[in-house]
Amino acid sequence: MRHWVLLFSVFVLVLSAYAGEFDQQPAEYWSEVLATKDFKGVLSVFQVGPKVEWPPVHSVKYADEKDKNLVTQGAEFRKLGELLAHGLEDYERQLQDIPSEQFCERCESLLAMRQQFLRHPSYFNLILVDSINRVLYVNLAERLALADEIAPCLLPLLGRLGSFRPDLQQLLSMTNAEFNKSMLGESAYRSASSIEQLKMLWSTLEPDTPFMMPADTLGLPTFQLMKKRDIPALLSRLVMSDLYIHTLLPALVQYRQKAEAYSPTATYQQIKAVVGREARAPESLGVVPFGVSRAASAVNYLLQDIQSGKNRKQLLFSLP
């Protein structure tokens, strides 16, 4: 927590420079919450319900912030959001070795924080949403893959984690707001399937790169993404998270429920013998762009990621 206190002290010095010049009520409320509580206490505020709602927080390049007060508020909340992300990174380390029941309880408070950010799905808030999702699915995957019996609280937790799916209409609205113009024809977009909507949005924003492969792969980590506006990178993150939450984890659960003798080191052939050669993987936005259409491939992909340590790299707080 020393890291958290130091970061907040630096932030307070910056915030004080604006005091008296602008109405800082929302930022003052949230800065006080972060100043007076450790990260667990901050989570309790989200869980009980904050007195002041967390507002829409846009990127540093948001095109429509002409009001000086809003410009200032945006800058302050980006600093506050970055502090929350650092606190989340530290908190994640505490989740790794605790008993599953305690893990599930702590995850409920993270889901409450996610819900607060989802009230206003702006660019910066969606980075925070995805960061929370990654903490949850990385740790949940490791627990679901263990050779032990699945703890009773883990499956309901997976269901609550999966209550969020990227909303392609919201993502277009967020993009339009960021650029302060309509980026796509609304009627054609609304009538398209989810995957076609995703392709339309991607080709508009990143026409010269392969689908779901952002030009700046070094810009994917949370703290890099917070300091710029890279909507393709954010889209790529959201779609990969959706793949884990709605395809890979459910496929692993289904495999475990069918397997007579489950082993986390099962081979692809062993997995396929249980789930079937042609069994489809559970649907998500990531199935098509990341090519994981079969259930056996989904399970194999996830178990190999966990065994190799690649699963932990999905946290994306910083560069590997």
Secondary structure, 3 states (H helix, E strand, C coil): CHHHHHHHHHHHHHHHCCCCCCCCHHHHHHHHHHHHCCHHHHHHHHHHCCCCCCCCCCCCCCCCCCCHHHHHHHHHHHHHHHHHHHHHHHHHHHHCCCCHHHHHHHHHHHHHHHHHHHCCCCHHHHHHHHHHHHHHHHHHHHHHHCCCCCCCCHHHHHHHHCCCCCCHHHHHHHHHHHHCCCCCCHHHHHHCCHHHHHHHHHHHHCCCCCCCCCCCHHHCCHHHHHCCCCHHHHHHHHHHHHHHHHHHHHHHHHHHHHCCCCCCCCCHHHHHHHHCCCCECCCCCCCCCCCCCEHHHHHHHHHHHHHHCHHHHCCCCCCC
